[in-house]
Amino acid sequence: MNSQIPPARETSHTDPSANVHVPTPKFFMPVFLTVIVATLIYIGFQVNADLAHVPPLNLYSVILLSTALFIALGFEFVNGFHDTANAVATVIYTNALPAPVAVMWAGFCNFLGVMLASGAVAYGIIALLPVELIMNVSSGAGFAMVFALLIAAIIWNLGTWFLGIPASSSHTLIGSILGVGIMNHLLNTAAGTGTSGIDMDQVMKVGKALLFSPLIGFAFAAVVFLLVKTVFKKRLELFQPPEGTKPPPPMIRALLIFTCTGVSFAHGSNDGQKGMGLIMLILIGLVPLAYSLNKSLDDNELNAFKKLSAETAQVISVTPNHMDNVKAREVLTRYIQNRQINNDVVPALATMTAHLGQELQPYQTLKDIPEKEITDIRNEMYLSTATFKGLKKADALPKWDETQAKAVQSYQKSLDGFLQYIPTWVKVAVALALGLGTMVGWKRIVVTVGERIGKDHMNYGQGMSAELVAMSTIAAADGFGMPVSTTHVLNSAVAGTMVANKSGLQWSTIRSILSAWVLTLPITMCLSAGLYWLFLQIL
């Protein structure tokens, strides 16, 4: 990778890059430390309350839990100052906000995005992992997986940040997950045991996003900038670099702040969930009694699930049921591993559905379930919901009438209610890590985006066009469920506006960004695969 990015311009009172060098206010560090201490105290009380009714953890488990949480939150912290810099670069280099205010505002918006996230993306990330490791996350292999993929992602993010090269944390994490999956598959195949293969649909989805998101950002931003230039052709000040720290006209300034807010919030609600999902996997592995199932569900919801499971089992039982639960579990596990549909899959799903209701029948609340049984119940619920989603995607579910389909849909929603939950303290911890990360290490990437992509300094019209395209593309991607990278879209959007304005590009920087774009998946896959093998030897 070419790391010879040109140095930033020297600053003077007339230099349009002066805003990026505005010093951080003196109150920042005391407030920063106060927030950290207050949040740690809050998390401590919440964790203590969660663990009050479970057997005490031994020293090894405490060390393992602390280490895993530290690494997971470290990933989110690095993610904050690596990715979110893209959201603030345009408002800083157009002087829409002073640099310290911009990064603090972006950090706060990231915090809000995490706190208001649904959790669906968190468990979507977990679904990419090998099913046998998810179901046995408390084993050495389960923790080797979590440590390997997080450390690989942190290493790559820190490396690209140190060189000032924008790279996508989302694709970094997905590459790490694929690397663990490949190594797990190779090791288990060599040992002659069943294992999950690589989800090629997901690989293709990521590949398409890698290919098209930079092109979309480049082309759309160029078109939007040309439209802006046509509509506001008499407003020449919009197309000149700012002088010193002079802010843009009020309307442009408002739009830039609005789009920065939108991109930061979306980044928090999306990227923050990746850390949440992995933290939940860690908690489920080490303290299953406290975190396996959503303990906030009341007695009525538990009783409703028992009834729904019996009704749904009758709906989907298309053949006489002679399958026991052990066989059903094997069939569903194998289906999730290889996605090959056979005549046993739907009957096994019916058996598992009926069995779940029977298993829960003796218990009036989720807190009454013993530790060993709660782990089995969670695994069976996970197998059931993953099978439902896989069969629905393949259009392989039986055809039902409206009443039957509604019953099955209610059952699936109830399953997700038991499984897909995030404790508030986990959200707070991730939000803090992501938000504070945004405020700490933002400058390296911001300088690259603001000064080193184009030969001329970014003007107001370019900043507005690039950020508007980035925000709109992320919103559209969320609506369609597409994994579009904020980093890829925004950087290519800035390049698109530079070309449209005939400003020219700094090709040494473009080559570095393209190198990171191409190499992120293969390098993180190799890193995580190697680390997974190494940690297996240790754990």
TAZI-V256136 format. One record per backbone hydrogen bond with DSSP energy under -0.5 kcal/mol. NH is the residue of the N-H (numbers start at 1). CO is the residue of the C=O. If there is no record, write none. Layout:
NH&CO ; NH&CO
This chain:
3&1 ; 5&3 ; 15&12 ; 18&15 ; 19&244 ; 20&17 ; 21&18 ; 22&19 ; 28&25 ; 30&26 ; 31&27 ; 32&28 ; 33&29 ; 34&30 ; 35&31 ; 36&32 ; 37&33 ; 38&34 ; 39&35 ; 40&36 ; 41&37 ; 42&38 ; 43&39 ; 44&40 ; 45&41 ; 46&42 ; 47&43 ; 48&44 ; 49&45 ; 50&46 ; 51&47 ; 52&48 ; 52&49 ; 54&51 ; 62&58 ; 63&59 ; 64&60 ; 65&61 ; 66&62 ; 67&63 ; 68&64 ; 69&65 ; 70&66 ; 71&67 ; 72&68 ; 73&69 ; 74&70 ; 75&71 ; 76&72 ; 77&73 ; 78&74 ; 79&75 ; 80&76 ; 81&77 ; 82&78 ; 83&79 ; 84&79 ; 84&80 ; 86&83 ; 87&84 ; 88&84 ; 89&85 ; 90&86 ; 92&88 ; 93&89 ; 94&90 ; 95&92 ; 96&91 ; 97&91 ; 99&19 ; 102&98 ; 103&99 ; 104&100 ; 105&101 ; 106&102 ; 107&103 ; 108&104 ; 109&105 ; 110&106 ; 111&107 ; 112&108 ; 113&109 ; 114&110 ; 115&111 ; 116&112 ; 117&114 ; 123&119 ; 124&120 ; 125&121 ; 126&122 ; 127&123 ; 128&125 ; 129&126 ; 133&130 ; 134&130 ; 135&131 ; 136&132 ; 137&134 ; 139&136 ; 142&136 ; 143&139 ; 144&140 ; 145&141 ; 146&142 ; 147&143 ; 148&144 ; 149&145 ; 150&146 ; 151&147 ; 152&148 ; 153&149 ; 154&150 ; 155&151 ; 156&152 ; 157&153 ; 158&154 ; 159&155 ; 160&156 ; 161&157 ; 162&158 ; 163&159 ; 164&161 ; 165&160 ; 166&164 ; 169&167 ; 172&168 ; 173&169 ; 174&170 ; 175&171 ; 176&172 ; 177&173 ; 178&174 ; 179&175 ; 180&176 ; 181&177 ; 182&178 ; 183&179 ; 184&180 ; 185&181 ; 186&182 ; 187&183 ; 188&184 ; 189&185 ; 190&186 ; 191&187 ; 192&188 ; 192&189 ; 193&188 ; 197&337 ; 200&198 ; 203&199 ; 204&200 ; 205&201 ; 206&202 ; 207&203 ; 208&204 ; 209&205 ; 210&206 ; 211&207 ; 212&208 ; 213&209 ; 215&211 ; 216&212 ; 217&213 ; 218&214 ; 219&215 ; 220&216 ; 221&217 ; 222&218 ; 223&219 ; 224&220 ; 225&221 ; 226&222 ; 227&223 ; 228&224 ; 229&225 ; 230&226 ; 231&227 ; 232&228 ; 233&230 ; 235&232 ; 236&234 ; 238&235 ; 239&236 ; 240&237 ; 242&458 ; 244&14 ; 244&242 ; 246&243 ; 253&249 ; 254&250 ; 255&251 ; 256&252 ; 257&253 ; 258&254 ; 259&255 ; 260&256 ; 261&257 ; 262&258 ; 263&259 ; 264&260 ; 265&261 ; 266&262 ; 267&263 ; 268&264 ; 269&265 ; 270&266 ; 271&267 ; 272&267 ; 272&268 ; 273&270 ; 274&270 ; 274&271 ; 275&271 ; 276&272 ; 277&273 ; 278&274 ; 279&275 ; 280&276 ; 281&277 ; 282&278 ; 283&279 ; 284&280 ; 285&281 ; 286&282 ; 287&283 ; 290&287 ; 291&287 ; 292&288 ; 294&418 ; 295&293 ; 297&294 ; 302&298 ; 303&299 ; 304&300 ; 305&301 ; 306&302 ; 307&303 ; 308&304 ; 309&305 ; 310&306 ; 311&307 ; 312&308 ; 313&309 ; 314&310 ; 315&311 ; 316&312 ; 317&313 ; 318&316 ; 322&320 ; 328&324 ; 329&325 ; 330&326 ; 331&327 ; 332&328 ; 333&329 ; 334&330 ; 335&331 ; 336&332 ; 337&333 ; 338&334 ; 339&335 ; 341&339 ; 345&342 ; 346&342 ; 347&343 ; 348&344 ; 349&345 ; 350&346 ; 351&347 ; 352&348 ; 353&349 ; 354&350 ; 355&351 ; 356&352 ; 357&353 ; 358&354 ; 359&355 ; 360&356 ; 361&357 ; 363&360 ; 368&365 ; 369&366 ; 374&370 ; 375&371 ; 376&372 ; 377&373 ; 378&374 ; 379&375 ; 380&376 ; 381&377 ; 382&378 ; 383&379 ; 384&380 ; 385&381 ; 386&382 ; 387&383 ; 388&384 ; 389&385 ; 390&386 ; 391&387 ; 392&388 ; 393&389 ; 394&390 ; 395&392 ; 396&391 ; 397&391 ; 400&398 ; 405&401 ; 406&402 ; 407&403 ; 408&404 ; 409&405 ; 410&406 ; 411&407 ; 412&408 ; 413&409 ; 414&410 ; 415&411 ; 416&412 ; 417&413 ; 418&414 ; 419&415 ; 420&416 ; 421&419 ; 426&423 ; 427&423 ; 428&424 ; 429&425 ; 430&426 ; 431&427 ; 432&428 ; 433&429 ; 434&430 ; 435&431 ; 436&432 ; 437&433 ; 438&434 ; 439&435 ; 440&436 ; 440&437 ; 441&437 ; 446&442 ; 447&443 ; 448&444 ; 449&445 ; 450&446 ; 451&447 ; 452&447 ; 452&448 ; 455&504 ; 458&450 ; 460&240 ; 461&238 ; 463&459 ; 464&460 ; 465&461 ; 466&462 ; 467&463 ; 468&464 ; 469&465 ; 470&466 ; 471&467 ; 472&468 ; 473&469 ; 474&470 ; 475&471 ; 476&472 ; 477&473 ; 478&474 ; 479&475 ; 480&476 ; 481&477 ; 482&477 ; 484&482 ; 489&485 ; 490&486 ; 491&487 ; 492&488 ; 493&489 ; 494&490 ; 495&491 ; 496&492 ; 497&493 ; 498&494 ; 499&495 ; 500&496 ; 501&497 ; 502&499 ; 503&498 ; 504&498 ; 506&453 ; 507&505 ; 509&506 ; 510&506 ; 511&507 ; 512&508 ; 513&509 ; 514&510 ; 515&511 ; 516&512 ; 517&513 ; 518&514 ; 519&515 ; 520&516 ; 522&518 ; 523&519 ; 524&520 ; 525&521 ; 526&522 ; 527&523 ; 528&524 ; 529&525 ; 530&526 ; 531&527 ; 532&528 ; 533&529 ; 534&530 ; 535&531 ; 536&532 ; 537&533 ; 538&534 ; 539&535
